[in-house]
Each structure stands twice: as C-alpha cells, then as structure tokens.
Amino acid sequence: MNLNILWFVLIGVLYTGFFFLEGFDFGVGMLQPFVGKKDVERRAVINTIGPHWDGNEVWLITAGGATFAAFPNWYATMFSGFYLGMFLLLIALIFRGVAFEFRSKIGNPKWRNGWDAAIAVSSFLAAFLLGVVFTNLVKGVPIDGNQVYTGTFFTLLNPLSILGGITVAVVFLLHGANFLTLKLTDTLRERAGNFARSIWIAAFLLAGSYFSYLVFSTSAFQEKGLVGLILPVLAVVLLILSRIFMGAKREGYSFATTGMAVVFTVGSLFTALFPNVMMSSTSADFNLNIYNASSSPYTLKVMSIVAAIMVPIVLAYQIWTYRVFRKRVKADEKTLTY
C-alpha cells in the first residue's frame, strides 16, 4: 500500500467516523421536539449529546483538513464546486451549536421553543446536505480537463442526490432514536423506542431504494461489479437486524447495528470511488483520482508520521469521554445543563 492509498483510506475512515458519531447526534437534534413533550423532557434529550456534539464535529474538520493536505486538487474542486452547499452546511452547523448553548439561557417558553426548532431544522438540513454532497461525489458532476467544476448549485440537486439526502436524514433519525433508548429513562426511553420502531420501515425502504439507484445508475458502482454490492447488501442486512433487536428490546445491539449500517453505507461510497476521489460526468478522462489530485510524496510522508502519533491520542480521548458520560440522563431540572 503506497501513501496515496493510505491517505484515501484514512480520509474515508475520518468521514465514516463523522457519519457514525454525528449521525446519532443529528438524529437526536431532529427528534427532540417529538420525543420531548415538555421543556424539561427536551432538555433531557439534548443533554444526552451535550458532552459530545462538539467533539463529534471535529471529525468533519479533521477530514476536511486531511483532504486539503493530502489531496489539494480534490479539496479545491469539491469545495469550490459545492461552495453554496458547503456554505449552507456551515450555517446549519453554526446555528445548531448556538442553539445548544443559548436555549437554556432564558426561561421564556417562546425563546426555548424557538431554539429547539432551530436545533431540529439545522440538524435536518445538515444531514440532508451531507447526503447530497457525498452522493454527488459518486454519481459524478461536470468537471473539465482543468479539474474545474462547470455546473451550478442546481446541478447538485438531482433526483439521486435528493434521494440520498432524504435517506441520510431518515437513517440518522433511526440512529438517533436508538441512541436515545440507551441514554434516557422511563417514559422518554419508551417514547424513543416507539419512534425508532415506527421510523424503521421508512429508513429501510429509502435505504433499499437509494442503494438500488446507486448500483444500477452510476459508473462508479458498475465498474466494481459484485465487489461494489457487498457493503450495500451488508448495510441493508444490518438494518433488518436492527429491527429484530428493537423488537427484542436489545437496545445496545439495535444501536450498534444501525451504526454499522451507517459505517457500511459510507464505506460503500468510498469503495465505489476508489481509486477516484471525484467522478466527472463530462468525461471519465477528467476524473480526479488519488494520484492526479494528491500532494507531493514528501508531504504525504510527513502527514503519515504526524497521524501515527496523534490519531491514537485523539481516539483514546474520544473513547474516554464516552465512558465518563455513559450514564443515562433523567428528566430532572436539577441535573440538566443544556
């Protein structure tokens, strides 16, 4: 394995980690107005992700930084071509973070309800836009011989990418609901479990439709043949297993299986892309790949040394934080922070 392949894999791992962790994060954000009927209940829902949401977003920042350093041409083409979508994603993440911090600063019900709505809307918008962006990477967008995106913002809003955005948002809802069954108590725990079971069929049908559309309409998947089918099929199987575990009230297993379905979904996209990083719908000759979009070998070597030192430290810290805040959250105003 050369350094170009190594960094493609590492960036794929970073984006996959972000989708897994921020997936239930976004799901919880979208769910809090529905699971929490009263203010104290919505506060309890938000407190389940309170210690983690900002740390989870670091995975996206790190993935973006690694993309810039390892594959600058990929970064330049993607972030310039998808500029408006990325800008809207950034706005959604900013509003979401501000809403978490501001909602409990004033006790006025209108104030809190407004920020709760902002959390739900921004969480949905962020999840939807992520689905649109990553679907377009695999589907292909107009890129010319100079590695310049020649489409418009509305080029990105095609039927497949819109289906991808909706699918990601709904699967995140399911992932978030399963997370809440692990973190809440009493009525809220039951409410989250009921929501997970009710949203499952929509998540399953959307995921099946999305994978079918991807596999049969994109050259990235068709070129991989049967290999490209392995991870999508595993993702669908894991969604089926999650429903079985929900029915048996095995909450830990249901969360793990939806999480692994998310992991295999993102993994399938990167597997289909390899060795490309962006597909050109103009001509396959204009595809960006891990060689024509990469930094110099020396840059990749230095980055590899830094990553070998820092990545284990960051992973250890993240695992430690989840262990420290592993207890369930009760709807008790005296113990709630957000």
URWO-V994616 format. One record per pair of residues at least 12 apart in sequence whose C-alpha atoms are under 10 Angstrom apart, sorted by sequence separation. I is the first residue (numbers start at 1). J is the second residue. If there is no record, write none. Layout:
i = [I I]
j = [J J]
This chain:
i = [32 33 103 177 180 181 241 242 245 275 276 277 278 29 32 99 102 103 142 179 180 181 215 241 242 275 276 277 31 32 101 141 142 177 178 179 181 215 240 242 243 275 276 277 31 64 99 100 103 141 177 178 181 239 242 243 273 274 275 276 277 278 29 99 100 103 140 176 177 178 180 238 241 242 273 274 275 276 277 28 29 98 99 139 177 178 179 212 215 240 241 242 276 28 99 100 174 177 178 211 214 238 239 240 242 96 99 100 136 137 139 174 177 178 238 239 242 28 29 95 96 98 99 136 176 177 212 237 238 239 241 25 28 96 97 98 99 135 136 139 174 175 211 238 239 240 96 97 136 139 173 174 177 210 211 235 236 238 239 25 26 95 96 99 133 135 138 173 174 235 238 239 25 29 95 96 132 133 136 137 174 208 211 235 237 238 24 25 96 97 132 135 136 174 175 207 208 211 235 236 92 93 95 96 132 135 136 173 174 234 235 236 238 22 25 26 92 95 96 132 134 135 173 174 208 234 235 25 94 95 129 132 133 135 136 171 174 175 207 208 233 235 236 24 25 92 93 131 132 133 135 170 171 174 207 232 235 236 22 92 93 96 131 132 134 135 170 173 174 231 234 235 21 22 25 91 92 130 131 132 133 134 171 172 204 205 233 234 235 21 22 25 90 92 93 129 131 132 133 170 171 204 207 231 232 233 235 22 23 89 92 93 128 129 131 132 170 171 203 204 231 232 235 21 22 88 89 91 92 128 130 131 132 169 170 230 231 232 234 21 22 91 92 128 129 130 131 132 167 168 171 204 231 232 233 20 21 22 57 89 90 128 129 130 131 132 167 170 171 203 204 231 232 18 19 22 88 89 92 127 128 129 131 166 167 170 231 232 18 19 21 22 88 89 127 128 130 131 167 168 201 230 231 17 18 54 89 126 127 128 129 130 167 168 200 201 204 229 18 19 86 89 125 127 128 129 166 167 200 228 231 18 19 85 88 89 124 125 127 128 166 167 227 228 231 17 18 124 126 127 128 164 167 168 200 201 16 17 18 53 54 86 126 127 163 164 167 200 228 229 14 15 16 18 53 85 86 124 125 127 128 163 166 167 227 228 14 15 18 85 124 127 164 165 197 227 228 13 14 15 17 123 124 127 163 164 196 197 200 14 15 16 53 85 86 163 164 196 197 221 224 225 14 15 85 124 162 221 224 11 14 15 123 124 160 161 164 197 220 223 224 13 14 50 123 160 163 164 196 197 220 221 222 223 224 11 12 49 50 82 220 221 11 14 194 220 221 10 11 47 160 161 193 194 219 220 11 46 82 159 160 193 207 211 218 219 220 11 12 78 214 220 10 11 193 220 10 43 160 211 215 8 160 193 196 207 214 220 7 8 11 78 220 7 11 43 81 219 43 81 218 7 8 81 219 7 8 78 218 7 178 39 174 181 219 4 77 3 4 29 81 82 175 39 80 81 84 85 171 174 178 181 182 43 77 78 80 81 82 83 84 85 181 182 26 39 42 46 77 78 79 81 82 83 181 182 29 42 76 77 78 81 82 85 180 181 76 77 81 85 179 182 39 43 46 74 76 77 82 178 179 181 182 39 42 73 82 178 181 73 81 135 139 178 179 180 138 139 178 179 39 178 179 139 140 177 178 135 139 140 175 176 178 179 33 138 139 140 174 175 178 179 138 139 174 175 178 138 139 175 176 33 137 138 175 176 32 33 174 175 32 174 175 30 33 34 172 175 29 30 32 33 171 172 175 29 30 31 32 171 29 30 31 29 30 171 172 28 29 30 171 28 29 30 31 26 27 29 30 31 26 29 30 168 26 28 29 30 26 27 26 27 30 168 25 26 26 23 26 27 22 26 23 22 19 19 49 139 48 49 135 138 147 149 48 134 137 138 148 150 137 138 140 147 149 46 48 49 135 138 139 45 48 131 134 138 143 145 47 48 134 137 138 143 144 47 141 142 143 144 145 45 138 140 141 142 143 144 145 148 30 44 45 137 138 139 140 141 142 143 144 147 189 30 44 137 138 139 140 141 142 143 145 146 147 189 27 31 44 137 138 139 140 141 142 143 144 145 147 188 189 27 30 31 35 136 137 138 139 140 141 143 144 145 183 188 26 27 29 30 31 41 45 136 137 140 143 144 145 183 184 185 188 27 28 29 32 44 45 134 136 140 142 143 182 183 184 185 186 187 23 27 28 31 32 35 142 143 147 182 183 184 185 186 23 26 27 28 30 31 41 42 141 147 182 183 184 185 24 25 26 27 28 29 30 41 45 140 181 182 183 184 23 24 25 27 28 32 180 19 23 24 26 27 28 31 180 22 23 24 25 26 27 28 23 24 25 27 28 36 37 20 23 24 25 27 28 35 36 19 22 23 24 27 35 21 22 24 25 35 20 21 24 25 35 36 23 24 35 36 34 35 34 35 35 32 35 31 34 28 31 78 78 77 74 75 74 73 74 71 77 74 73 74 73 74 77 71 73 76 71 74 75 71 73 74 75 70 71 72 73 74 71 72 73 71 72 73 70 71 72 70 71 69 70 71 67 68 69 70 67 68 69 70 67 70 71 69 70 24 69 70 104 70 104 105 24 69 70 104 24 103 23 101 102 66 101 20 21 100 20 23 99 19 20 20 21 66 17 20 21 19 20 19 20 17 18 16 17 19 20 16 19 15 16 16 17 13 16 15 16 15 13 12 13 16 12 15 12 13 9 12 11 12 9 8 9 56 55 9 8 52 55 8 8 5 8 52 5 51 52 4 51 51 52 51 50 49 48 48 48 48 8 47 48 8 47 48 7 46 47 6 44 45 47 4 5 44 45 4 5 8 43 44 45 50 51 3 4 7 43 44 50 51 43 44 47 48 50 4 41 42 43 44 47 49 4 40 41 43 46 47 48 3 4 40 41 44 45 46 47 4 39 40 41 44 46 4 7 38 40 43 44 45 3 6 10 39 43 44 2 3 36 43 3 4 7 40 42 3 4 7 10 2 3 6 40 3 3]
j = [44 45 115 189 192 193 253 254 257 287 288 289 290 42 45 112 115 116 155 192 193 194 228 254 255 288 289 290 45 46 115 155 156 191 192 193 195 229 254 256 257 289 290 291 46 79 114 115 118 156 192 193 196 254 257 258 288 289 290 291 292 293 45 115 116 119 156 192 193 194 196 254 257 258 289 290 291 292 293 45 46 115 116 156 194 195 196 229 232 257 258 259 293 46 117 118 192 195 196 229 232 256 257 258 260 115 118 119 155 156 158 193 196 197 257 258 261 48 49 115 116 118 119 156 196 197 232 257 258 259 261 46 49 117 118 119 120 156 157 160 195 196 232 259 260 261 118 119 158 161 195 196 199 232 233 257 258 260 261 48 49 118 119 122 156 158 161 196 197 258 261 262 49 53 119 120 156 157 160 161 198 232 235 259 261 262 49 50 121 122 157 160 161 199 200 232 233 236 260 261 118 119 121 122 158 161 162 199 200 260 261 262 264 49 52 53 119 122 123 159 161 162 200 201 235 261 262 53 122 123 157 160 161 163 164 199 202 203 235 236 261 263 264 53 54 121 122 160 161 162 164 199 200 203 236 261 264 265 52 122 123 126 161 162 164 165 200 203 204 261 264 265 52 53 56 122 123 161 162 163 164 165 202 203 235 236 264 265 266 53 54 57 122 124 125 161 163 164 165 202 203 236 239 263 264 265 267 55 56 122 125 126 161 162 164 165 203 204 236 237 264 265 268 55 56 122 123 125 126 162 164 165 166 203 204 264 265 266 268 56 57 126 127 163 164 165 166 167 202 203 206 239 266 267 268 56 57 58 93 125 126 164 165 166 167 168 203 206 207 239 240 267 268 55 56 59 125 126 129 164 165 166 168 203 204 207 268 269 56 57 59 60 126 127 165 166 168 169 205 206 239 268 269 56 57 93 128 165 166 167 168 169 206 207 239 240 243 268 58 59 126 129 165 167 168 169 206 207 240 268 271 59 60 126 129 130 165 166 168 169 207 208 268 269 272 59 60 166 168 169 170 206 209 210 242 243 59 60 61 96 97 129 169 170 206 207 210 243 271 272 58 59 60 62 97 129 130 168 169 171 172 207 210 211 271 272 59 60 63 130 169 172 209 210 242 272 273 59 60 61 63 169 170 173 209 210 242 243 246 61 62 63 100 132 133 210 211 243 244 268 271 272 62 63 133 172 210 269 272 60 63 64 172 173 209 210 213 246 269 272 273 63 64 100 173 210 213 214 246 247 270 271 272 273 274 62 63 100 101 133 271 272 63 66 246 272 273 63 64 100 213 214 246 247 272 273 65 100 136 213 214 247 261 265 272 273 274 66 67 133 269 275 66 67 249 276 67 100 217 268 272 66 218 251 254 265 272 278 66 67 70 137 279 67 71 103 141 279 104 142 279 69 70 143 281 70 71 141 281 71 242 104 239 246 284 70 143 70 71 96 148 149 242 107 148 149 152 153 239 242 246 249 250 112 146 147 149 150 151 152 153 154 250 251 96 109 112 116 147 148 149 151 152 153 251 252 100 113 147 148 149 152 153 156 251 252 148 149 153 157 251 254 112 116 119 147 149 150 155 251 252 254 255 113 116 147 156 252 255 148 156 210 214 253 254 255 214 215 254 255 116 255 256 217 218 255 256 214 218 219 254 255 257 258 113 218 219 220 254 255 258 259 219 220 255 256 259 220 221 257 258 116 220 221 258 259 116 117 258 259 117 259 260 116 119 120 258 261 116 117 119 120 258 259 262 117 118 119 120 259 118 119 120 119 120 261 262 119 120 121 262 120 121 122 123 119 120 122 123 124 120 123 124 262 121 123 124 125 122 123 123 124 127 265 123 124 125 123 126 127 123 127 127 127 127 130 179 269 179 180 266 269 278 280 180 266 269 270 280 282 270 271 273 280 282 180 182 183 269 272 273 180 183 266 269 273 278 280 183 184 270 273 274 279 280 184 278 279 280 281 282 183 276 278 279 280 281 282 283 286 169 183 184 276 277 278 279 280 281 282 283 286 328 170 184 277 278 279 280 281 282 283 285 286 287 329 168 172 185 278 279 280 281 282 283 284 285 286 288 329 330 169 172 173 177 278 279 280 281 282 283 285 286 287 325 330 169 170 172 173 174 184 188 279 280 283 286 287 288 326 327 328 331 171 172 173 176 188 189 278 280 284 286 287 326 327 328 329 330 331 168 172 173 176 177 180 287 288 292 327 328 329 330 331 169 172 173 174 176 177 187 188 287 293 328 329 330 331 171 172 173 174 175 176 177 188 192 287 328 329 330 331 171 172 173 175 176 180 328 168 172 173 175 176 177 180 329 172 173 174 175 176 177 178 174 175 176 178 179 187 188 172 175 176 177 179 180 187 188 172 175 176 177 180 188 175 176 178 179 189 175 176 179 180 190 191 179 180 191 192 191 192 192 193 194 192 195 192 195 192 195 277 278 278 276 277 277 277 278 277 288 288 288 289 289 290 293 288 290 293 289 292 293 290 292 293 294 290 291 292 293 294 292 293 294 293 294 295 293 294 295 294 295 294 295 296 293 294 295 296 294 295 296 297 295 299 300 299 300 255 300 301 336 303 337 338 258 303 304 338 259 338 259 337 338 303 338 258 259 338 259 262 338 259 260 261 262 307 259 262 263 262 263 263 264 262 263 262 263 265 266 263 266 263 264 265 266 263 266 266 267 267 266 266 267 270 267 270 269 270 267 270 270 271 270 270 271 318 318 274 274 318 321 275 276 274 277 321 275 321 322 275 322 324 325 325 325 325 325 326 327 328 289 328 329 290 329 330 290 329 330 290 328 329 331 289 290 329 330 290 291 294 329 330 331 336 337 290 291 294 330 331 337 338 331 332 335 336 338 293 330 331 332 333 336 338 294 330 331 333 336 337 338 294 295 331 332 335 336 337 338 296 331 332 333 336 338 297 300 331 333 336 337 338 297 300 304 333 337 338 297 298 331 338 299 300 303 336 338 300 301 304 307 300 301 304 338 303 304]
